[in-house]
Amino acid sequence: MTKREDLRNIAIIAHVDHGKTTLVDQLLKQSGIFRENEQVEDRAMDSDDIERERGITILAKTTAVHYKDTKINILDTPGHADFGGEVERILKMVDGVILVVDSFEGCMPQTRFVLKKALEAGLQPIVVVNKIDRPNGRAEEVVDEVIDLFIELDADEDQLEFPVVFASGFNGTASLDADPETQEDTLRVLYDSILEHIPAPVDNREEPLQFQVSLLDYNDYVGRIGIGRVFRGTMKVGDQVTLMKRDGTKKNFRVTKMYGFLGLDRVPIEKAEAGDIVAVSGMEDIDVGETVCPVDTPEALPLPHIDEPTLRMTFLVNNSPFAGREGDYVTARQIEERLEQQLQTDVSLRVEPTDSPDAWTVSGRGELHLSILIENMRREGFELQVSKPEVIVREIDGVKCEPYERVQVDVPEEYSGAVIESLGSRKGEMLNMENNGNGQIRLDYLVPARGLIGYSTEFLTMTHGYGILNHTFDQYKPLIREKIGGRRNGALISMETGTVTTYSIIQLEDRGTMFVEAGTEIYEGMIVGENTRPADLAINLTREKHVTNMRSANKDQTVSSKKPRILTLEEALQYIDEDEYCEVTPTSIRLRKKILEKGLRERHEKNKKLAAKKGE
């Protein structure tokens, strides 16, 4: 069987923040693709604004470098479990993976998740122990951890014979020795390992064409762009081909444009052969997993498995008293079109209509997945309301089941008791507890996903910001019939519409924590703070001090109020309860009750309690 020795296809996989994108940066820089005078930013692959701000990769990116007459296609993958759907599909396109592991943190939940997927796909791994220059690094121990993980995940003998490269992605250095002093000035060792250990694609360009789409891109000018790999045969611009749809139907079209990848650019090409990773435009409704074949020999490749969503929210048109003030796009039609556009490229997302024409159920892989969609929409000028995230309960073999997450917590010893107690109260099951002797404790848990909604804020407060929490979807297990997690304290709700005054804040400060500053406009039914007690409390924050022309005997003291807690979008989504909405506009994030009027709200609560009693 002949191989294409001039080509290699690899994916870079790792836990979040272990340095995938930085390593790709250095691979690009050292390959000599950029001109000497070309300005290249750090983390050049993270092109999106949110990616750059948060330092995370959301969408998988394709790039390519040349080394010793070989073209190496590199796919940078996201590290967060919420974007796991991207990782699964990418692994279909490549022949080997580079597993990046932090020399201090070692194997984390996401390392486990991505490696499991790679081993199942039968891919050849290269392990890169990154951040070797860290003063507290423990490179050799980490290699032992990786070997244990490989054995635990049932790696075969070939996969266990993996090479280990010790590198510093930041400095662009690498060596085959764990001692930081032996680092070479370049990543030559890594390039050589790729050429030596990653199998070359099979050269079957003479056989009938099979091209499978794994990623989608969208462009206003050419519509959908399918990115995938040519598994066999040859594809040329102008060819008449058949698209095998997911539902078994066929569609004929002409290949109008094809692009190859080089550095950060897409380069137009005329021809793609077996093993190449290319982008194809000209098909309006192409979807992930669909196969492009010749018209006379239609043979579809097996569809890739895409994990189902585990979390859903309701998206609604903004109907608050301040609706339409700050956003450009506020109507149901505009929001629906934008959600449909998102479906063009995001296969892990589901959008379903509801009984109401101005509300939609949007399901995704996790809180981060949905909150980034909301954040993108508000930046584009949309106004909308969203409900509390809830887990998707499935029926498996006649039993109602809910998603469980595998949670890994690194926390200083003094806070471990509080964390164990809080995860226990959320029905978490402890799997493992390790004390590595340096004052840190590592805990492994299996926790129902609904127990983790809103937990991260509480966790950071509990550990004074020193704890690290990572979680990834593990499995579906039978549903627990009781309330898990949720908010302990009630909300402070505005009973008037107007502007917040400093005077009223100072008067009501002892009632709880405020979420608004003086001078903020508020409306009746809007949540303005958190009560110190479990019940909701209606307060008036618009009261002003009555000024008279009488002299006061006691001089007015200069009074300073406590700093309010301004919630970010993520915190707001985690905070809201079932009877509340989060109102999102380009400039503001407001929390509100579904029923704004105090009298109506109390009546509704009363009826609800009566109905619950009757039901008992």
C-alpha positions in Angstrom: 0.0 0.0 0.0 1.6 3.3 -1.1 1.6 6.2 1.3 1.9 9.9 0.7 5.2 10.6 2.5 5.0 14.3 1.7 2.0 14.8 4.0 1.0 14.4 7.6 -2.3 15.3 9.3 -2.3 15.9 13.1 -4.6 17.4 15.7 -3.3 19.0 18.9 -5.4 18.0 21.9 -5.1 19.0 25.6 -6.9 20.2 28.7 -7.8 23.9 28.7 -4.8 26.2 29.3 -2.1 23.6 28.8 -0.7 25.6 25.9 -2.1 24.1 22.6 -2.5 27.4 20.8 0.8 28.8 22.0 2.6 25.7 20.7 0.9 26.0 17.3 2.1 29.6 17.2 5.7 28.5 17.6 5.3 25.7 15.1 4.1 28.3 12.6 6.8 30.9 13.4 9.6 28.4 13.2 8.5 26.9 9.9 9.4 30.2 8.2 5.9 30.8 6.7 5.7 34.4 7.9 7.7 37.2 6.3 10.4 38.7 8.5 8.5 42.0 8.6 5.1 40.4 9.1 3.3 41.4 12.3 2.0 38.2 14.0 0.1 38.4 17.3 0.5 35.9 20.1 -2.1 33.1 19.9 -2.5 33.9 16.2 -4.9 31.0 15.7 -7.5 32.5 18.1 -9.0 35.0 15.7 -12.3 35.6 17.5 -12.6 38.6 19.9 -14.0 36.5 22.8 -11.2 33.9 22.2 -8.6 36.5 22.5 -10.2 38.1 25.6 -10.6 34.9 27.5 -7.6 33.1 26.3 -9.6 30.1 25.2 -10.1 28.4 21.9 -13.8 28.0 20.9 -13.7 26.9 17.3 -11.3 24.4 15.9 -8.8 26.0 13.4 -6.9 24.5 10.6 -3.4 25.5 9.6 -0.4 24.0 7.8 3.4 24.2 7.8 6.2 22.9 5.6 9.1 21.0 7.1 11.7 19.1 5.1 9.6 18.7 1.9 6.6 17.5 4.0 3.4 19.5 4.4 2.0 19.1 8.0 -1.7 20.0 8.4 -2.3 21.0 12.0 -5.7 21.3 13.6 -5.9 23.3 16.9 -8.8 22.0 19.0 -10.7 23.6 21.9 -9.9 22.4 25.4 -13.3 23.0 27.1 -15.7 20.1 27.4 -18.5 22.3 26.2 -16.9 22.3 22.7 -16.1 18.6 22.8 -18.3 18.1 19.7 -15.5 20.0 17.7 -12.8 17.6 19.0 -14.7 14.5 18.1 -15.2 15.5 14.5 -11.7 16.7 14.0 -10.2 13.4 15.1 -11.8 11.8 12.0 -9.7 14.0 9.8 -6.3 13.2 11.1 -3.9 10.2 11.4 -2.2 11.1 14.7 -2.5 13.5 17.7 -0.2 15.6 19.8 -1.3 15.3 23.4 -0.1 18.4 25.3 0.2 18.0 29.1 1.2 20.7 31.6 4.4 19.8 33.4 2.9 20.9 36.7 -0.8 20.1 36.5 -0.4 16.7 34.8 -3.5 14.8 33.6 -6.8 16.7 34.0 -10.4 15.7 33.2 -10.3 17.2 29.8 -7.0 15.4 29.1 -8.8 12.2 29.8 -11.8 13.1 27.7 -9.8 14.1 24.5 -7.3 11.2 24.9 -10.2 8.7 25.2 -11.7 10.0 22.0 -8.3 9.8 20.2 -7.6 6.2 21.4 -11.0 5.1 20.4 -10.4 6.5 16.9 -7.2 4.4 16.8 -4.9 7.4 16.3 -1.1 7.4 17.0 -0.2 9.8 19.8 2.9 11.9 20.5 3.0 13.2 24.1 4.4 16.8 24.6 5.1 17.7 28.3 4.7 21.5 28.0 5.8 24.4 30.2 9.0 22.5 31.1 10.5 25.8 32.2 8.1 26.1 35.1 10.0 26.3 38.4 7.6 23.8 40.1 7.4 21.4 37.1 7.4 17.7 37.7 8.0 16.4 34.2 8.9 12.8 35.0 6.0 12.2 37.4 3.6 13.6 34.7 4.9 11.1 32.1 4.1 8.3 34.6 0.6 9.8 35.1 0.1 9.8 31.3 1.2 6.2 31.0 -1.2 5.2 33.8 -4.0 7.1 31.9 -3.2 5.3 28.6 -3.4 1.9 30.4 -6.7 2.9 32.1 -8.2 3.9 28.8 -7.2 0.6 27.2 -4.6 1.8 24.7 -3.3 -0.9 22.4 0.5 -1.8 22.3 1.3 0.5 19.3 -0.3 3.4 21.1 1.5 2.7 24.3 4.9 3.0 22.5 4.4 6.8 22.2 7.4 9.2 22.0 7.7 11.9 24.7 8.9 15.4 23.8 9.6 17.9 26.6 9.0 21.5 25.4 8.3 25.1 26.3 5.6 26.3 23.9 6.1 29.9 25.1 9.9 29.9 24.4 9.6 27.7 21.4 12.2 25.1 22.7 12.1 21.3 22.9 14.2 18.2 23.7 13.9 14.5 24.4 15.3 15.0 28.0 13.3 16.0 31.1 16.1 18.3 32.3 15.2 21.9 31.4 18.9 22.7 30.8 19.0 20.4 27.8 16.4 22.3 25.8 17.3 23.0 22.2 16.5 26.5 20.8 14.0 25.2 18.3 11.1 22.7 18.1 13.1 20.5 15.7 12.7 17.5 17.9 8.9 17.8 17.7 8.9 18.2 13.9 11.1 15.1 13.6 8.9 13.1 15.9 5.8 14.1 13.8 7.5 12.9 10.6 8.8 9.7 12.3 5.8 8.5 14.4 2.6 9.9 12.7 1.5 7.6 9.9 1.4 9.1 6.4 -2.0 9.1 4.7 -2.7 6.2 2.2 -2.3 7.2 -1.4 -5.4 5.9 -3.1 -5.9 8.9 -5.5 -6.9 6.6 -8.4 -10.0 5.2 -6.6 -13.5 6.9 -6.7 -13.7 10.1 -4.7 -14.8 10.3 -1.0 -14.6 13.6 0.8 -16.2 14.0 4.2 -17.1 17.3 5.8 -16.0 17.6 9.5 -16.2 21.4 10.1 -18.4 24.2 8.8 -17.6 27.7 8.1 -19.9 30.4 6.9 -19.3 33.4 4.6 -21.8 36.0 3.6 -20.6 35.9 0.0 -20.3 32.2 -0.7 -22.6 30.8 2.0 -21.6 27.6 3.7 -18.0 26.3 3.4 -17.4 22.6 4.2 -13.9 21.8 5.6 -13.0 18.1 5.6 -10.6 15.5 4.3 -10.3 13.7 1.0 -10.3 10.1 2.2 -9.8 8.7 -1.3 -9.7 9.7 -4.9 -9.1 13.2 -6.4 -11.4 16.3 -6.5 -10.9 19.1 -9.0 -12.6 22.5 -9.4 -15.4 22.2 -11.9 -16.1 18.5 -11.2 -19.8 17.4 -11.1 -20.2 15.5 -7.8 -23.0 14.1 -5.6 -23.5 15.0 -2.0 -24.8 12.1 0.2 -27.0 13.8 2.8 -27.4 12.6 6.4 -30.9 11.4 5.8 -29.8 9.2 2.8 -31.0 11.6 0.0 -28.6 12.8 -2.8 -27.9 16.2 -4.2 -25.8 17.0 -7.3 -23.6 20.1 -7.5 -20.5 21.5 -9.1 -17.3 22.2 -7.1 -16.9 26.0 -7.7 -14.0 26.8 -5.3 -11.5 24.9 -3.2 -9.0 26.2 -0.7 -5.9 24.6 0.9 -4.4 25.8 4.2 -1.0 27.4 4.6 -0.1 29.3 7.8 -3.0 31.6 8.7 -4.2 31.9 5.1 -6.6 29.9 2.9 -5.0 29.4 -0.5 -7.2 28.7 -3.6 -6.3 25.4 -5.2 -7.4 23.6 -8.3 -7.0 20.0 -7.2 -7.1 17.9 -3.9 -5.9 14.4 -3.6 -6.4 11.6 -1.0 -5.2 12.7 2.4 -5.5 16.5 1.8 -7.5 18.7 4.2 -9.4 21.3 2.2 -12.3 23.7 2.3 -15.0 23.5 -0.4 -17.6 26.1 -1.3 -20.6 25.9 -3.7 -23.0 23.7 -1.6 -25.7 25.6 0.1 -27.0 23.1 2.6 -23.9 20.9 3.2 -23.8 19.5 6.8 -21.3 17.8 9.0 -20.7 14.2 8.3 -22.0 14.3 4.7 -19.9 12.7 2.0 -19.1 14.1 -1.4 -18.7 11.3 -4.1 -18.6 10.9 -7.9 -22.1 10.9 -9.5 -21.6 7.3 -10.8 -20.3 5.7 -7.6 -22.2 7.2 -4.6 -20.7 5.6 -1.5 -21.2 7.4 1.8 -18.7 7.2 4.7 -20.1 6.4 8.2 -21.5 9.4 10.0 -19.4 10.7 12.9 -21.0 10.5 16.3 -22.0 13.8 17.7 -22.7 14.0 21.4 -26.2 15.2 22.2 -26.7 18.4 24.1 -27.1 18.2 27.9 -28.3 21.6 28.9 -31.1 23.9 27.6 -32.5 27.4 28.0 -35.4 29.4 26.7 -34.5 32.4 24.5 -37.2 35.0 24.4 -37.9 38.4 22.8 -37.1 41.2 25.3 -40.5 42.4 26.7 -39.2 44.3 29.7 -40.2 48.0 30.3 -36.8 49.0 28.9 -37.1 46.9 25.7 -35.7 48.4 22.5 -33.7 51.2 24.2 -30.2 49.8 23.7 -30.3 47.1 21.0 -30.5 47.3 17.2 -32.1 43.8 16.7 -35.1 43.2 19.0 -37.8 41.4 17.0 -38.7 37.7 17.0 -37.8 37.4 13.3 -34.3 38.8 13.8 -33.5 36.6 16.8 -34.8 33.5 15.0 -32.7 34.3 11.9 -29.6 34.7 14.1 -30.2 31.4 15.9 -30.7 29.6 12.5 -27.4 31.2 11.3 -25.7 29.8 14.3 -27.0 26.3 13.5 -25.1 26.6 10.1 -21.8 26.1 11.8 -22.5 24.7 15.3 -23.6 21.1 15.1 -23.8 20.6 18.9 -26.6 23.2 19.2 -30.3 22.5 18.9 -33.0 25.2 18.4 -36.7 24.2 18.8 -39.8 26.4 18.6 -42.2 26.6 21.6 -45.9 27.3 21.8 -45.1 31.0 21.9 -44.0 32.6 18.6 -41.4 34.8 20.4 -39.7 32.0 22.5 -37.3 29.2 21.5 -35.7 26.3 23.4 -32.0 26.3 22.7 -30.0 23.3 23.8 -26.2 23.0 24.0 -23.3 21.1 25.6 -22.9 23.3 28.7 -23.2 26.7 30.3 -20.1 28.1 28.6 -21.3 26.9 25.2 -24.7 28.8 25.6 -23.2 31.9 27.3 -20.7 32.4 24.5 -23.6 32.3 22.0 -25.5 34.9 24.1 -22.3 37.1 24.4 -21.8 37.0 20.6 -25.4 38.0 20.1 -25.3 41.0 22.5 -22.0 42.2 20.8 -23.8 42.1 17.4 -26.5 44.4 18.8 -29.2 41.9 19.8 -31.6 42.3 22.7 -33.1 39.2 24.3 -34.1 37.4 27.5 -33.0 34.0 28.6 -34.3 31.7 31.3 -32.4 29.6 33.9 -30.3 26.8 32.3 -31.8 23.3 33.0 -30.4 19.9 32.3 -32.0 17.7 29.7 -33.5 14.5 31.2 -33.6 11.5 28.9 -35.5 8.3 29.0 -33.1 5.3 28.7 -34.7 1.8 28.8 -37.8 3.2 30.4 -35.9 4.9 33.2 -35.6 8.7 33.5 -31.9 9.6 33.5 -30.0 12.8 34.0 -26.4 13.8 32.9 -23.6 13.4 35.4 -20.3 15.2 35.2 -16.8 14.1 36.2 -15.4 16.8 38.5 -11.8 17.3 39.4 -11.0 19.8 42.2 -7.5 21.1 43.2 -7.8 23.0 46.5 -5.6 24.0 49.4 -6.0 21.7 52.4 -7.6 24.2 54.7 -10.6 24.6 52.3 -11.0 20.9 51.4 -13.6 20.3 54.2 -15.9 23.0 52.9 -15.6 21.7 49.3 -16.3 18.1 50.3 -19.4 19.2 52.3 -20.8 21.4 49.5 -20.3 18.7 46.8 -21.8 16.1 49.1 -24.9 18.3 49.6 -25.2 18.5 45.7 -25.3 14.6 45.6 -21.7 14.3 44.5 -20.1 10.9 44.8 -16.4 10.9 45.7 -14.2 8.7 43.5 -10.7 9.6 44.6 -8.8 11.9 47.0 -5.1 12.5 46.7 -2.8 14.6 49.0 0.4 15.2 47.2 2.2 16.6 50.2 2.6 20.2 49.1 -0.5 21.5 50.8 -2.8 20.8 47.8 -5.6 18.2 47.7 -7.0 16.7 44.5 -10.6 15.4 44.7 -12.4 13.4 42.0 -16.2 13.4 42.0 -19.2 12.2 40.0 -21.8 14.9 40.3 -25.3 15.4 38.7 -25.0 18.2 36.1 -27.8 20.2 37.7 -25.8 20.3 40.9 -23.1 22.2 39.1 -25.3 24.9 37.6 -24.2 28.0 39.5 -21.7 26.2 41.6 -18.5 27.9 40.3 -19.2 31.3 41.9 -19.9 29.6 45.3 -16.8 27.4 44.9 -14.5 30.4 44.2 -15.9 32.3 47.2 -15.5 29.1 49.4 -11.9 28.6 48.4 -11.0 32.4 48.4 -10.1 32.1 44.7 -7.4 29.5 45.3 -9.4 26.4 44.2 -9.4 25.1 40.6 -12.5 23.3 39.3 -12.7 21.3 36.1 -15.6 19.2 34.9 -16.6 17.2 31.8 -19.7 15.2 30.9 -19.3 11.5 31.9 -22.6 9.6 31.5 -26.3 9.5 32.0 -27.5 8.0 35.3 -31.0 7.5 36.9 -32.7 10.7 37.9 -32.5 11.7 41.6 -36.1 12.8 42.7 -35.2 15.8 44.8 -34.0 19.4 44.5 -30.2 19.7 44.0 -28.3 22.9 44.3 -30.0 26.2 43.6 -30.0 29.5 45.4 -30.2 29.8 49.2 -30.9 33.5 49.5 -33.9 35.4 48.2 -33.7 38.4 45.9 -34.2 42.1 46.5 -36.8 43.3 44.0 -37.5 46.8 43.0 -41.1 48.0 43.6 -40.7 51.3 41.7 -39.5 52.4 38.3 -36.9 55.2 38.4 -33.3 56.0 39.1 -31.3 54.4 42.0 -30.3 57.0 44.6 -27.3 56.9 47.0 -29.6 57.8 49.9 -31.9 54.8 49.4 -28.9 52.4 48.9 -27.4 53.6 52.3 -30.8 53.2 54.0 -31.3 49.6 52.7 -27.7 48.4 52.8 -28.2 46.1 55.7 -30.9 44.1 53.8 -28.3 42.4 51.6 -25.9 42.8 48.7 -26.8 45.3 45.9 -26.3 44.5 42.2 -26.8 48.1 41.0 -25.0 51.4 41.5 -26.5 54.9 42.2 -27.7 56.5 39.0 -28.7 53.2 37.4 -32.2 53.2 35.9 -34.4 50.4 37.2 -38.0 49.2 36.7 -40.7 47.5 38.9 -39.9 43.7 39.2 -36.2 44.1 38.4 -33.8 42.2 40.8 -31.5 44.8 42.3 -29.7 42.7 44.9 -29.5 39.6 47.0 -31.4 39.3 50.3 -29.6 38.2 53.5 -32.7 35.9 54.2 -34.2 33.0 52.1 -37.4 35.0 51.1 -37.7 37.6 48.3 -38.1 41.2 49.5 -39.6 44.1 47.6 -37.7 47.4 48.2 -37.7 51.0 47.0 -34.3 52.1 45.7 -35.6 55.3 44.1 -36.4 57.2 47.3 -34.8 60.6 47.7 -34.0 62.6 50.8 -36.6 65.3 51.5 -34.8 68.6 51.5 -36.3 71.4 53.5 -35.1 74.9 54.2 -34.9 74.1 57.9 -31.5 73.8 59.5 -30.7 70.4 60.9 -29.3 70.1 64.3 -27.1 67.2 63.4 -24.7 67.9 60.5 -25.1 65.4 57.6 -22.3 62.9 57.9 -20.3 62.0 54.8 -21.6 58.4 54.4 -20.0 55.9 52.0 -21.9 52.9 50.8 -20.6 49.4 50.2 -19.4 48.6 46.7 -22.2 46.8 44.7 -21.6 43.4 43.2 -21.9 43.9 39.4 -22.7 40.5 37.8 -21.1 39.3 34.6 -23.2 37.4 32.0 -22.0 34.0 33.3 -22.7 34.9 36.9 -26.1 36.3 36.0 -27.0 33.0 34.2 -25.9 31.0 37.2 -27.7 33.3 39.6 -31.3 33.3 38.2 -34.0 31.0 39.5 -36.9 29.3 37.7 -39.3 32.3 38.1 -36.7 34.8 36.7 -35.2 36.0 33.4 -31.9 37.5 32.5 -32.3 40.4 30.2 -29.3 40.8 27.9 -28.7 43.9 25.8 -25.5 45.3 24.1 -24.8 47.6 27.1 -26.6 46.0 30.1 -27.3 42.7 31.9 -30.4 42.9 34.1 -32.1 40.3 36.2 -35.9 40.4 36.6 -38.9 38.4 37.8 -41.1 36.8 35.1 -44.1 38.5 36.7 -43.1 42.2 37.3 -46.1 43.4 39.5 -45.7 42.6 43.2 -49.4 41.8 43.8 -49.7 39.5 40.8 -46.4 37.8 41.7 -47.6 37.1 45.3 -50.9 35.8 44.1 -49.2 33.5 41.6 -46.9 32.1 44.4 -49.9 31.6 46.7 -51.7 29.6 44.0 -48.6 27.6 43.3 -48.3 26.6 46.9 -52.0 25.6 47.1 -51.6 23.5 43.9 -48.6 21.8 45.4 -50.5 20.9 48.6 -53.4 19.5 46.6 -51.0 17.4 44.6 -49.6 15.9 47.7 
